[in-house]
Amino acid sequence: MPATTVAPAIELKGISKAFGPVQANKDISIRVMPGTIHGIIGENGAGKSTLMSILYGFYKADAGEVFISGAKTDIPDSQAAISAGIGMVFQHFKLVENFTVLENIILGVEDGWSLNTSLGKARKELLGLEQEYGLNVNPDAVIEDLGVGMQQRVEILKALYRRADILILDEPTGVLTPAEADQLFRILGRLREEGKTIVLITHKLREIMDITDTVSVMRRGEMTATVKTAETSPEHLAELMVGRKVLLRVDKAPATPGKVVLDIKNLHVTDEAGVERLKGIDLQVRAGEIVGIAGVAGNGQSELLALLGGYAHGTGTVLLNGDPIELSGKHADGQSRRARGIAHVPEDRQREGLILGFHAWENTAFGYHRDPAYQSGPLMNNAAIRADTEAKMERFDVRPPNPKLAAKNFSGGNQQKIVLAREIERNPDLLLVGQPTRGVDIGAIEFIHQQIVALRDQGKAILLVSVELEEIFSLSDRIAVMFDGHIMGERLPDQTDEKELGMLMAGMEVPL
C-alpha cells in the first residue's frame, strides 16, 4: 500500500500584503511540517512578522490562501487563529500593563460567566505549566512591575495556556538572557517532542542553527529560499538574507587606549524601593577603547548606565576627563551629561530612546534641541533639523530615508539607527551604549558594530552593556563582569572564554 502523505501543519499559498505603497509580502508560499521547528529569518522590514501576523489573524492578506493541517482555513481575526490551534508570542508584548499576570493569561479566553471561576481555573493550570516548563512567575504580580524578561515569560505562558498545536514566536529571545534563552530552547524541544509545530522568527543565526529543523529566508517581502538547517551554514544564511557576504565577526584593529576618560570610584545606587543596586563600583574607561559590561540582566548594569546618563542619582565619585560629575541634585540630569560630552544610547529604544508617535526628524533633535544650528531666533528651525536628519539617515542607511515618517513606522533596526545617529554624530567624549543590537537583523548588526568601532578608532571612550556574550567578546577591548551590583572581575577577550565569564556572572570568584 502507498505510504500515507502527512499534510503540512501550515501551508501558505500566494500570500500578498501591502500597507499603502509598501508591499510587505509578495506572493509568498511556505510549508511547515508538523512536529518541527521551522525558522524564518530576514532583515528587519523583510516581511517576516507581517507574514506570521496574517497567519495569526492580526492582519488580513490582500491575496492568498491559508491551510492548517491540510484544510483551507479562513483566519479573519486572532480569535479564529486561537480556535484553529495557533498561538503567537509577539516581539513587542501584547500585555495590559495594569493587569496582573493571571488576568493577562485568561484575557480573551475566559471560561464561564464568573470571572472568579476563570481565574481559579487559570491559577491551577498556570501552576502546572510553570512546573512543567520552568517558567516561574508570580501570578498576582502586575505587568508594569515586571522586568522585560518576566513579561516575556508571561507571553509564552499565555500561548501555552491556550494549548496551541502551532506556536509562533517572533524574536522571543530579544529580551532574554543567554541562560533564559537556553531554557526557552529546552522548552521548545520538549514541545516538538510532543508533536507541536513551532515557527521561530529570529535574526540570530546561532539560534537558527541550534534549534531549528528547517529554515526559510525572506528578503524584501519575498521568500528567497527554504533549506534544511543541517545542510546550511551561518555564512550561507547571512548571504541569503542580505544578498551579499556579511562579516559575522567585527573586523577591528587592536585598541590603543589613551588617557582615562571615565573614572568611577565607590559608586552606590539605591532604587526607589530602597534596594541597593550598585554596591561600590570601581571602573575606568580610556580614550580609544571599548569596555564591555557582561552579566545577567538585573545585576546593576542598567542602573550604572542610568546614573551615568543622568536618569538616576547615587553616591561616590565619577570623573569625566578628570573633572567630577554631579551624582545628585539639579545638575545630575541628561541635559547636563550631554553638555559634558556624554552621549547615551539607552537599552530600550522604544521606551527611552524615542517618542514613537513623533517624526524621525523630531526624534533626531531630542536632547539636542538647544543646538544653535537648530535655532532661528527664538524659534526652532524645523527645516534645518529636517535637512540634518536627511543627512544622518543617508550616512546611517536608515530605511526608508524619510524624516517625516513617525518613529513607530520604522523597523526595530532602523529605529536603533536613528538613535545611534543622533548620539554618535554629536562627537561625544564618552558613549554609553546599552544592548546596541537587541532585536536587530544581521545586516544592521554589522553596520552598528562598525559605527561603534569607528568611534573608538577616533579616540572616543565607549562603555558597552550587552546580554549577548558573543557581542561582548566581538566588540570589547576589555570586559568587566557584574553580579549583584559588584564588579566580579575584569578580563581581556583573548584571555578568557564563555565558561569563565559565566562563572563570574553567577557570582563565583575566579582567580586570574
NUKOL-581187 format. One record per atom (N, C-alpha, C, O): x, y, z negated. Coordinates in steps of 0.02 Angstrom, whole numbers, plus 50000, padded with zeros to 5 digits. Example, Ala and Ser with C-alpha at 12.3 -4.5 7.8 and 13.67 -1.06 7.14 Angstrom:
2
506604971649610/506154977549610/506604983549610/507124983449577/506424988849646/506844994749643/506455000249606/506705005749598/
***
This chain:
512
500424994050000/500005000050000/500445006250000/500985006249970/500235011550032/500635017750033/500675020849964/500205020349925/501245024049950/501335027349886/500865033249880/500725036649929/500625034349819/500165039949807/500555046449808/501075047149775/500315051249847/500635057749852/500405062049793/499805063049783/500885064749756/500715069049700/500615076049724/501045078949758/500035078949708/499895085749728/500315090649688/500445089449629/500525096149718/500885101249680/500455103949623/499845104649631/500765105549567/500395108749513/500165115649535/499615117949518/500595119049574/500435125749602/500625125649675/501175123449693/500185128149717/500365129349787/500065136049808/499455136949806/500495140549829/500275147049855/500405147049930/500945145249952/499905149249968/499965149350041/499815156350068/499275158950059/500315159250101/500225165550136/500025171350092/499615175550113/500295171850031/500115177149985/500425183850006/501025184250017/500005188950013/500235195750027/499905200549979/499315199749961/500275205649959/500005210649913/500375217349924/500995217549924/499985222649934/500285229349942/500005234049889/499425233449869/500425238649867/500215244149824/500325250549863/500875253249865/499795252949895/499875258649939/500345256849996/500245251850029/500855260950008/501315259450064/501845254150046/502215251950090/501875252049983/502385247249962/502115240149969/501625238349936/502445236050010/502255229150020/502635224949969/503225223349979/502305223049914/502635219449860/502755212149877/503285209449861/502265208949909/502315201949931/502125201550004/501625204450025/502525197750043/502405197150115/502355189850135/502865186450141/501745187350144/501625180750171/502035175350136/502405171550167/501965175150069/502365170550029/502005163850020/501405163550005/502385158450030/502145151650016/502645148149971/503255148749981/502385144549922/502825141149874/502455135249844/501845135449835/502815129849830/502535123849799/502935122449736/503545122349737/502575121249681/502895119549617/502615112849595/502015112049586/503055107949587/502835101249570/502695100549495/503015103949454/502225096149477/502055095349406/502625092349366/503035088549392/502655094249303/503165091549258/503875093949274/504355090549258/503925099749305/504585102549321/504635109649295/504135112849279/505245112049290/505385119049275/505645122149340/506175120449364/505255126849366/505395129849431/505605137149420/505205141049394/506205138949438/506445145749429/506285150049489/506295147749546/506125156349476/506055161349529/506515167149513/506455170349461/506975168549559/507455173849548/507435178849605/507185177449659/507705184749592/507725190049641/507885196549606/507825197149545/508095201449645/508245208049617/507605211149588/507055209149606/507685216049543/507105219849520/506765223049580/507095225949623/506105222449582/505735225049639/505675220249696/505395221949749/505925214049688/505885209049742/505175206249749/505015203249801/504755207049698/504065204649702/503925198549661/503375195649667/504385196449619/504305190349578/503715191049530/503255186849530/503725196349491/503205197349441/502515198449473/502005196149447/502505201949530/501875202949565/501585196349587/500985195149579/502005191949614/501765185349637/501465181349580/500925178449587/501795181249523/501545177349467/500945180749435/500515177449406/500915187449439/500325190949413/499715189449455/499155189449429/499805188149519/499255185949562/499015179049540/498415177849535/499485174549527/499315167849504/498935168049438/498495163949425/499105172949396/498785173449331/498145177649332/497805178349281/497965180349391/497355184249396/497425191449373/496925195049368/498035193549361/498155200449340/498085205149400/497855210849392/498285202749459/498185206349522/497795201649569/497805195549560/497455204649618/497115200749669/497495201549734/497645207149756/497665195849766/498045196049829/497635199149885/497015198449886/497965202549931/497625205249990/497485199650040/497005199950078/497905194350039/497815188650083/498145182650052/498595183350010/497915176650072/498225170450049/497765166350005/497225168449987/498005160249989/497605155449951/498015152549894/498625152049897/497665150649840/497975147649781/497675140649772/497065139849773/498115135749762/497905128949748/498205126749681/498805127549670/497785124049638/498015121349573/497875113849573/497295111749580/498405109949566/498345102549568/497975100149629/497575095449626/498105103349686/497815101349749/497145104349766/496925103749823/496825107649719/496155110549731/496205118049741/496535121549703/495885120449794/495875127649805/495515131049747/494965129049728/495835136249720/495595139349658/495565146849666/496045150049685/494985149649650/494915156949650/495075159549580/494785157249531/495555164249576/495765166849512/495655174449513/496135178149525/495045176749500/494905183949503/495155187849443/495255193949447/495275184349387/495495187849327/495875182949282/495915177049297/496155185649228/496565181549184/496155176249148/496415170849132/495515177649134/495095172649101/495015166549146/495015160849121/494955167649211/494915162049258/495565158149260/495555152049266/496125161749254/496775158249253/496835153849191/497065148249195/496625156549134/496645152649072/496205146449078/496395141049056/495615147249108/495155141649118/495465136449164/495315130449159/495905138649211/496235134149257/496855130949227/497215127249260/496985132449163/497555129549129/498205133149139/498745130049134/498165139649154/498765143649165/498865148549108/498405151949087/499475148849082/499655153749031/500235157849056/500655155349094/500275164149035/500825168449058/501085172649001/500705175548962/501745173048997/502095177348949/502425182848990/502895181549027/502165189048984/502415194549024/503065197348997/503225196648938/503455200449042/504085203649022/503955209148972/504315209748922/503455213348985/503275218548938/502645216248902/502125214848933/502685215848837/502185212248797/501485215048806/501375221048814/501005210448804/500295212248808/499985211048739/499515207148732/500235214548690/500005213748621/499685220148597/499885225648616/499185219448553/498875225148520/499285226648458/499295222648411/499625232248457/500145233448407/499875234248336/500225232748288/499245236448329/498975237248260/498555231248239/498205231648188/498575225848277/498265219548258/498785214948226/499385215848237/498555210148187/499015205248159/499205200048212/498915199848266/499695196048195/499905190548239/499305185948254/499185184248311/498955184048202/498395179448209/497845182448253/497555178948295/497695188848244/497185192048284/497385192348358/496965191548402/498025193448371/498265193448440/498225186548470/498075185848530/498365181448431/498355174548456/497665172648482/497615169548535/497125174648447/496455172448466/496105177348513/495565175848539/496415183148525/496095188348564/495925185748634/496365183648672/495285185748650/495055183448716/494845176248718/494525174048766/495015172448666/494825165348664/494505163748597/494605158348569/494115168448570/493785167448506/493305161448511/493015160248564/493235157948456/492845151748456/492225152748411/492295153348350/491625152848440/491015153448400/490835160548384/491175165248405/490295161248348/490035167948334/490385171348275/490345177548269/490715167548234/491035170348174/491785171248185/492145166548200/492015177548176/492725178848184/493135175248131/493685172948144/492855174748070/493215171248016/493325163948034/493855161148019/492835160848067/492915153848088/493485153248139/493895148648134/493505157948187/494035157948238/494715158848206/495195155448223/494755163548158/495395164848125/495625158848085/496215157248084/495155155648050/495335149748010/495585144148053/496085140948036/495255142848109/495465137548155/496145139248185/496585135048190/496225145548205/496855147648236/497435147248187/497985145248207/497315148948124/497855148648074/498115141448068/498715140348063/497655136748067/497845129648060/498235127348122/498755124148116/497985129048181/498325127048243/498995130548250/499485127548273/499015136848230/499635140648235/500175137648191/500755137248211/499985135448132/500465132248087/500755125948120/501355124648116/500315122048153/500545116048188/501025117648244/501525114248253/500875122948283/501315124948338/501995127348312/502515125748340/501975131248258/502595133748229/503045127948207/503645128048219/502745122948174/503135117348151/503395113148209/503955110648207/502975112348260/503165108148317/503725111248357/504185107748380/503705117848367/504175121148412/504685125648377/505115128648411/504645126248312/505135130348276/505055137748289/505545141448286/504445139948303/504315147048317/503985150348257/503425152848262/504315150348202/504025152848140/503925160348142/504375164148160/503315162548123/503155169648119/502575170348070/502135166048066/502585175748032/502065176947983/501405178648018/501365183848051/500885174448012/500255175648049/499895182048027/499485184648064/500055184547967/499715190547942/500115196947954/499905202347935/500705196347985/501105202248000/500775206348055/500485203648102/500825213048049/500575217448101/501105218048155/501695218848140/500895217748218/501355217548275/501845223348274/502445222448287/501605229448259/502045235348262/502595235048209/503075238848212/502515230648160/503035230048108/503555224648126/504035223648088/503455221148182/503915215748201/504425218248251/504295222748291/505025215348248/505535216748298/505355213548365/504895209448369/505715215448417/505545212948483/505615205448489/505235202148525/506105202548454/506195195348456/505585191648428/505365186748457/505325194148372/504725191148342/504115192248386/503685187848392/504065198148417/503495199348462/503515194548521/502985192248544/504105192948546/504165188048600/503905181248577/503575177648615/504065179348515/503815173048489/503045172848488/502735167748504/502745178548471/502015178848469/501735177748540/501235174248548/502045180748590/501815179848659/501855172548679/501395169948711/502385169248661/502465162148678/501945157948641/501645153448670/501835159548577/501335155948539/500635156948567/500225152348567/500495162948593/499845164248624/499725159348681/499185156448687/500235158548724/500155154048781/500095146848759/499685143048786/500495144848709/500455137948685/499795136548651/499525131048655/499525141548616/498885140748582/498325139148631/497845135648615/498385141948691/497865140748742/497945134148778/497555132448823/498455130248758/498575123548783/498615123548860/498315119348893/498995128048887/499075128548959/499465122548986/499955120448954/499255119849043/499645114749079/500185117949122/500695114749136/500065124249142/500545128049181/500735134249140/500295138049120/501375135149128/501605140749087/502085144949129/502595142549152/501915151349137/502335156149174/502675160649124/502345163649081/503335161149129/503715165549084/504095170549125/504525168749166/503955176949114/504265182449151/504815185549109/504685189149061/505445184149127/506025186549090/505955185349015/505985190048976/505845179048994/505685177848924/506255178948876/506145179848816/506875178748900/507445179448855/507725186548853/508245187748821/507395191148887/507655198048889/507725201248821/508145205648812/507325198948772/507355201948705/507575196848652/507505198048592/507835191048675/508035185848628/508785185648620/509155187248666/509015183648561/509725182448551/509925176048587/509485172148604/510575174848598/510775168548630/510515162348593/510295157548624/510525162548526/510275156848488/509525155948498/509285150348504/509145161548499/508425161148510/508275158648581/507795154948591/508685160848629/508585158548698/508705151048703/508335147548737/509225148648670/509355141448670/508775137648639/508595132248663/508495140448586/507915137148555/507325137048603/506975131948607/507215142548638/506675142748687/506775137348740/506295134048759/507385136548763/507505131548815/507385124448790/507165120148827/507535123348726/507365116748697/506605115648697/506365110148711/506245121048682/505515120648684/505275119148754/504845114848764/505555122648803/505345121548872/505505114448895/505125111348931/506075111948872/506255105048889/505745100048861/505575095248895/505515101248799/505015096748770/504355097248807/504015092248818/504165103348826/503545104248864/503585100548931/503095097548953/504165100948964/504245097349027/504175089749017/503865086349057/504465087248963/504415080148948/503685078048938/503505072248951/503275082648913/502575081148901/502155081848964/501545080948963/502485083549021/502125084149084/501895091149102/501565092149152/502075096049060/501895102949075/502315105549134/502865103249146/502025110349170/502375113549226/502555120649206/502135124349181/503175122449217/503425128949193/503735132849251/504145130149289/503525139049258/503825143649307/504215148849267/503925152449226/504855149349280/505305153849243/505555159349289/505955158049334/505325165549276/505585171249313/506165174149272/506075176149215/506755174349302/507335176949265/507845179549315/507855177549373/508265184149292/508825186449333/509475183249310/510005184549340/509445179149257/510055176349227/510215169649260/509865164649250/510745169549298/510925163649336/511115157849290/511005152049307/511405159349232/511575153949186/510955150249164/510955144149158/510415154049151/509785150849130/509505146449185/509265140949173/509535148949247/509295145049304/509685138549309/509385133149316/510345138849304/510755132849312/510665128049254/510715121949263/510525130649194/510485126449134/509825122849127/509815117149103/509265125949148/508615123349127/508155121449184/507705117349174/508255124149245/507765122949298/507925116649338/508485114249340/507405114049371/507475108449418/507525110949490/507895108249531/507145116249504/507115119149571/507115126749563/506865129349513/507385130249612/507395137549609/507205140549676/507445138349728/506765145549674/506575149249734/506865156349729/506875159249675/507085158949785/507405165449787/506975170249827/506765168749883/506845176149798/506465181349832/506905187449845/507345189149805/506785190649902/507135196849919/506665201349958/506405199450010/506565207449932/506155212549964/505465209849982/505215210950038/505155206449934/504465204249942/504365197849980/503805195649989/504915194750003/504855188550042/505215182850007/505685183949968/504985176750020/505305170749994/505855168750043/505705167050100/506475168950021/507035167750067/507305160650063/507605158350112/507215157150007/507485150450001/507195146949940/507035150149890/507135140349945/506975136049887/507455130249889/507495126649940/507825129149835/508345123949833/508305120149767/508045122749717/508555114149767/508625110349705/509205113349666/509745114549694/509105114449602/509615117749562/510265113949562/510805116949563/510235107349560/510835103249558/511245103749623/511825101849624/510935106549676/511285106849740/511505113849758/511685115249815/511495118449709/511715125349723/512215127549671/512435123549630/512395133949673/512885136849626/512685143949610/512305146949648/512925146749554/512765153749538/512975158549593/512615163349608/513555157349624/513795161749676/513335161649737/513195166849767/513105155549756/512655154949814/511985158349800/511725161849843/511715157349739/511085160449722/511135168049721/510685171549744/511685170649694/511785177949692/511805180849762/511515186149774/512135177349807/512165179749877/511475179549910/511305184149947/511085174349896/510405173949923/509965179549896/509525182049931/510075181449832/509665186649801/509765193449831/509285197049844/510395195349843/510535202249863/510765202849936/510855208349960/510855197149970/511045197450040/511775198850052/511965200550108/512185198250001/512915199250007/513255195649950/512925193649902/513905194849955/514275191749900/514295196449840/514355202549848/514225193649780/514195197649719/514725195149671/514815189149661/515075199949640/515555198249587/515165196549523/514805200749498/515255190449498/514905188449437/515295190249374/515025189749319/515925192349382/516305194849325/516565201749343/516685203349401/516665205849292/516885212749303/517615212649326/518055209549295/517735216149380/518415216849406/518705223349379/518535228749403/519135222749328/519395228749297/520125227749279/520355222249263/520495233249281/521195233149261/521245233249185/520765235049151/521815231149158/521905231549084/521815238649059/521995243449093/521545239248999/521445245848969/522105249048949/522585245548934/522105255548950/522685259348925/522435264248872/522365270248886/522285261748812/521985265948760/522425271948742/523035271348738/522095277548730/522445283648710/522285285548638/522305281348594/522135291848627/522005294348560/521355291448532/520925289248569/521305291748465/520685289648433/520145294948445/520235300648426/519605292948477/519045297448489/518525296848434/518295301848407/518345290748416/517855289448364/518185285848306/518495280548315/518135288648246/518445285748186/517915285348132/517695290448105/517705279348115/517165278148066/517475275148004/517865270348007/517295278047946/517575275547883/517015275047831/516655279847818/516955269147802/516505267847745/515785270347760/515495273947720/515525268347817/514875270747839/514315266447809/514325260247813/513825269847779/513245266447749/512605269447778/512555275447788/512115265147792/511455267247814/510935263147777/510975257047774/510445266647748/509875263347714/509245265347750/509125271247764/508815260347766/508215261847805/507655264547761/507745265247700/507085266047792/506525269147756/506245264647701/505945267047654/506345258047709/506095253347659/506595252347601/506465248347556/507155255947604/507655255447551/508145249847560/508525248247515/508145246647619/508595241147634/509245243947664/509225247747713/509815241947636/510445244247662/510625240447725/510705234347724/510685243947781/510805240847846/511535240947866/511775236347899/511895246247848/512615246547859/512955247047791/512775251147750/513455242747780/513745241947714/514495243147714/514895238647702/514675249347729/515385251147726/515755249447790/516275246147788/515505251747847/515805250347912/516435254547922/516435260547909/516965251347945/517575254747968/517695252548041/517715246648056/517785257448085/517865255848156/518175261748192/518035267548177/518605260148241/518895265348284/518785263548357/518785257648376/518675268748398/518635267948470/519095273248501/519045279148485/519535271048545/520025275548575/519825277648645/519405274348678/520115283048668/520015285248737/520255279748784/520775276648772/519875278548836/520085273648886/520005266448866/520355262048891/519535265048819/519405258148801/518665257048789/518295261748772/518455250848798/517765248748783/517795244048723/518095238748726/517475246148669/517425241848609/516715238948609/516225242548605/516685232348612/516035228948612/515855226548543/516275223848507/515225227548524/514965225148460/514555218848474/514035219148507/514795213148449/514435206848456/514075205348391/514295207248337/513515201848397/513145199948337/512425198148354/512165200348405/512125194148312/511415192648319/511015198948305/511175202648258/510505200248344/510095206248335/509845206748262/509655201748232/509855212848235/509615213848168/510145213948114/509985213848055/510775214048135/511315214048086/511665220748079/512235221148054/511335226048102/511605232848091/511825236348154/511975242348152/511855232748211/512085235948272/511635241748293/511875247148312/510985240648290/510515245948310/510575251948265/510545257648289/510655250848200/510725256348153/511365260248165/511385266348156/511895256848184/512525260148199/512445264848258/512665270648256/512125262448312/512005266748370/511545272548353/511655278148374/511025271048313/510545276348295/510875281848255/510745287748267/511305280148208/511645285248169/512125289348212/512125295448209/512525285948253/513005289448295/512645293748347/512905298948368/512045291548369/511665295348418/511245300848389/510945304748426/511215301348322/510835306748289/510115305048275/509715309548264/509945298548274/509255296548261/509165293648191/508605291748172/509695293348152/509655290748084/510175294448042/510655297248069/510085294447976/510555297547931/510925292247891/510685286647883/511505294147865/511905289547825/512425293247784/512425299347781/512865289347753/513405292247714/514065289047737/514065283647766/514605292447723/515265290247745/515585295647786/515405301547780/516075293747826/516435298547867/516445296247940/516625290547955/516255300747985/516315299548057/516675305448087/516445311148082/517245304048119/517625309248152/517585308248227/517655302648252/517465313748263/517475313748336/518045318248358/518025324348346/518545315348390/519155319048409/519455322648349/519715328248356/519415319448291/519725322048231/519305326648189/519495328348133/518725328648215/518285333248178/517675329448152/517405325148187/517445331048091/516895327348061/516225328748095/516105334248120/515795323748094/515115324348118/514645323948059/514745319748015/514145328348057/513655328148002/513235321848007/512985320048061/513155318447950/512765312247948/512085313147917/511685308447914/511945319147893/511275320747866/511185328247872/511665332047880/510555330447868/510405337547874/510195339447945/510125335147989/510085345947955/509765348248016/510225347548077/509975347448134/510875346948068/511335346248124/511515338948138/511945337548180/511185334448104/511295327248116/510755324648163/510385320148146/510735327548223/510215325648270/510515324448340/511105325748351/510095322048385/510335320448452/510605326448490/511095325848526/510275332148481/510495338148516/511205340148495/511615341948537/511335339848430/512005341548405/512525336448430/513085338348446/512325330148433/512795325048458/512975326348531/513565326048549/512475327848572/512615329248643/513065335248651/513505335348693/512955340348609/513365346348613/514095344748595/514555348348617/514205339448556/514885337448536/515205332648586/515785330748577/514835330748638/515125326348688/514965319048680/515325314748705/514415317548644/514195310648636/513585309448681/513075312848674/513625304648725/513055302548766/512805295948740/513195291948714/512155294748749/511855288848718/511365285548766/510865288548787/511505279348785/511045275148823/510725270348772/511055265548751/510105271648751/509815267748696/509645260548717/509615258948776/509545256348666/509425249248678/508755247948714/508715243448755/508255251848698/507595250948728/507435256848773/507225262048750/507555255948838/507485261648885/506775264248887/506665270248897/506275259848878/505585262048886/505335265848824/504915270348831/505575264048765/505345267448704/505785273348686/505535278348659/506435272948700/506895277948675/507265281748730/507525287248717/507285279048791/507675282248844/507275286148894/507535290448928/506625284648899/506205287748950/505525289448922/505305286548872/505195294248953/504475295348943/504145292849007/504175296149058/503835287049003/503645283349063/503145287049107/503155286249168/502715291149077/502225294649118/502495300849152/502155303849193/503105302849135/503405308849165/503795306949228/503995301249238/503895311949271/504265310849334/504995309149319/505255310449266/505305306049369/506015304449363/506435310749353/506895310749313/506265316149388/506665322249382/506605325249312/507075328249287/506025324449281/505955326849212/506365322549164/506675325149117/506375316049175/506755311549132/507505312749137/507865311849087/507755314649195/508475315849201/508685322249165/509285323249153/508205326549147/508375332749112/508295332149036/508545336348999/507935327049012/507805326548941/508455326448901/508925322748916/508475330648850/509065331148808/509575336048833/509995338448796/509535337648898/510005342348929/509635348248962/509905351549006/509015349348940/508595354348972/508835361548959/508615366148993/509285362448910/509545369148898/510175370648939/510475375948932/510365366048982/510935367149026/510805373349069/510275373849100/511275378149070/511175384249110/511005382849183/510665386749216/511255377149210/511115375449279/510385373849291/510145373949348/510025372449236/509315370749241/508875376749225/508255376149222/509175382649214/508785388549193/508715393649249/509155394349292/508155397049248/508055402749293/507755408349250/507145409049244/508205412349220/507985417249171/507715413649110/508035409049085/507115415549087/506835412249028/506475405749045/506225402349000/506445403949109/506055398149131/506515392449154/507095393549170/506235386449157/506585380749184/506595381349260/506095383249291/507165379749290/507225379649363/507085372649388/507545368549397/506445371149398/506245364349416/506545362049483/506715356249491/506605366749529/506905364949594/507625362649586/507835357949619/507995366049542/508695364149530/508735357249497/509175353249513/508265355849451/508265349349418/508105343849468/508415338549468/507615345149512/507445340049562/508025338749610/508155333049628/508365344049630/508935343249675/509495339349641/509805334949671/509605340849577/510115337249539/509925329849532/510355325449536/509275328549522/509035321649515/509125317849580/509325312049579/508985321149636/509085317849701/509815315649710/509945310149734/510275320049690/510985318349696/511165312549650/511545308049670/510905312649589/511045307149542/510755300549569/511075295249564/510155300849596/509835294849623/510245291849679/510305285749686/510535296249721/510945293749776/511585290449749/511775285149772/511915293749702/512535291049675/512425284549637/512865280249637/511855283849603/511725277949562/511255272949597/511025268149567/511135274149661/510755269349702/510075267749670/509885261849665/509725272849647/509055271849619/508555270849676/508535274749724/508145265649669/507665264049722/506955263849693/506845260649642/506465267149726/506565271749782/506865278349758/506775280249700/507225281949801/507565288149780/507085294149781/507185299049817/506555293549741/506025298649741/505975301849672/505705298849626/506225308049664/506215311349599/505515312649572/505435313549512/505015312849616/504335314449595/503945308349572/503375308949550/504245302449578/503915296349556/503945295849479/504465297349450/503405293649448/503405292849375/503885287249355/503965282449392/504195288049297/504685283049274/504385276149269/504735271149280/503745275749251/503425269149242/503365265349308/503255259249307/503435268749365/503355265549429/504005262849458/504015260149513/504545263549421/505185260549441/505265253749408/504995252649354/505625249249441/505785242849410/506255243949350/506535249349342/506325238749309/506735239449249/507455241449264/507745245649229/507745238449316/508435240149334/508505247249356/509005250449340/508025249749393/508055256749416/507905261649361/508165267249361/507475259749313/507385263849254/508045264549216/508225269949193/508405258949210/509045259149174/509545263549211/509935267149179/509545263349276/510005267549315/509855275049303/510315279049301/509215276749296/509025283749284/509325286049217/509605291549213/509265281849166/509535283549100/510295284149104/510585288849078/510615279249136/511345279349142/511585285449180/512075288649161/511245287149234/511445292949273/511405299349231/511855303549234/510865299949192/510785305849150/511355306549100/511615312049089/511575301049070/512075301249017/512785301249043/513195305349022/512935296849091/513625296249115/513845302549152/514415304649147/513385305549190/513575311349231/513695317649189/513865322849216/513605317049123/513735322749079/514465322949057/514665327149016/514865318349084/515585318149068/515715318048993/516085322348968/515415313248957/515485313248883/516175310948861/516525307448898/516375312948802/516985310248772/516855303148745/517295298848747/516235302048722/516055295548693/515375293548722/514895297348719/515345287448750/514715284748774/514505279048727/514865274248718/513905279848698/513595274448660/513105270948707/512665274148736/513185264448716/512755260948763/512515254448731/512905250148713/511845253848726/511545248048695/511185243748746/510765246248784/511335237248748/511015232548794/510985235348865/510435236348891/511555236748896/511545240448960/511195236849017/510965240149064/511145230149014/510855226449070/510275222149049/510115217149082/509945223748993/509365219848971/508805220249023/508585225749041/508575214449047/508035214349095/508215217149163/507785219449200/508865216849181/509115219849243/509365214249289/509665209449265/509245214849355/509435209549401/510185209649416/510545214249397/510405204349450/511125203149459/511465208749498/512035210649482/511135211349550/511435216749589/511515223049548/512035226349553/511005224749508/511045230749466/511545229749409/511875234549389/511605223649384/512095222249331/512795223849356/513185227149322/512955221449416/513605222749445/513735230249449/514275232549431/513245234049473/513315241249480/513405244749413/513845248949405/512985242849364/513025246049297/513695244649265/513995249149236/513935238549270/514595236849242/515145241049274/515595243449241/515095241949339/515605245949375/515605253149350/516135256149343/515005255949337/514975262849313/515275263549243/515615268549229/515155258649200/515435258949132/516195258349134/516535261949099/516445253849175/517175253049181/517485259249212/518025261449192/517145262249261/517405268349292/517465273949241/517945277749243/516985274449196/517015279549144/517605278349097/517955282949077/517705271949080/518295270249039/518935272249074/519385275049043/518975270949140/519585272449177/519695280049184/520245282149202/519175283949171/519265291249169/519525293649101/519595299649090/519655288849056/519925290548991/519405291748937/519555294648885/518785289548949/518255290448900/518225284548852/518435278948868/517955285848793/517865280548742/517155277848748/516675281648756/517085271248744/516435268148753/516315263048697/516725258648685/515745263848663/515535259048612/514935255248641/514405258248654/515015248748651/514525244548684/514205239748634/514555236348597/513535239448634/513175234448595/512785230148643/512405232648685/512875223548638/512515218948681/512435212248646/512885209948611/511835209148655/511735202448628/511975197148677/511965191248662/512185199348737/512435194748788/513185193748777/513575198248793/513385188048751/514095186848738/514495186948803/515075189248803/514205184648857/514555184748921/514705191948941/515245193348968/514245196448928/514345203548943/514875206548898/515295210448920/514855204748834/515355207148786/516055205048809/516515209148809/516135198748827/516785196248850/517005199748914/517595201448922/516535200648959/516705203249025/516895210649024/517345212749060/516555214648982/516665221848982/517175224248930/517535229048942/517195220948873/517555223748815/518315223048822/518565218148848/518655228148798/519385227748789/519555225548718/520095222948704/519075226548673/519145224248603/518445222748578/517975226248595/518385217348538/517725215148514/517705215448438/518145212748405/517195218848411/517055218748339/516415214848328/515935215748366/516405210648278/515825206348264/515475208748201/515795209748149/514805209748205/514425211948147/513985206448121/513695202448158/513945206248054/513485201748019/513255205147955/513665207247915/512605205547946/512315208247884/512605215047865/512755216247806/512685219347914/512915226147900/513655226947890/513885232347872/514035221547901/514765221747893/515105220347960/514815217148004/515715222847967/516155220748021/516525214547996/516935214947951/516375208848027/516675202548004/517395201648030/517785197948001/517545205148084/518225204548111/518245207448181/517735208748212/518855208548205/518955210948273/519395205948311/519845202848282/519265205248376/519645200648418/519755203748487/519375207948509/520285201548520/520395203248590/520065197848632/520105191948616/519725199648687/519335194748725/519745188748749/519485183148751/520375189848767/520775184348792/521105180248737/521485175648750/520945181948674/521235178248618/520695175248573/520835173448516/520085174548600/519545171548562/519085167848610/519215167548670/518555164848584/518065161448626/517375161948593/517315164648538/516865159348627/516185159948602/516095156248536/515705158448494/516445150748527/516385146948465/516625151048405/516285151348354/517205154248412/517475158348357/517025164248343/516875165848286/516805167648397/516355173348387/515695171248356/515415174748314/515455165348377/514835162748348/514895161548273/514415162848236/515465159248251/515585158248179/515585164848142/515295165448088/515905169848171/515915176548141/515215179448140/515015182648091/514835178448193/514145180948197/513695177748145/513185180548125/513885171748123/513495168248072/513735169948002/513485167147953/514215174447997/514445176647931/515005172547901/515155173047842/515325168447942/515875164147918/516545167647928/516685170347982/516945167647876/517615170547881/518055166147924/518105160147912/518365169047976/518805165248020/519475168748020/519525174348045/520005165547993/520655168847991/520945169948061/520815165948106/521325175248069/521655176548133/522205171548146/522535171948197/
***
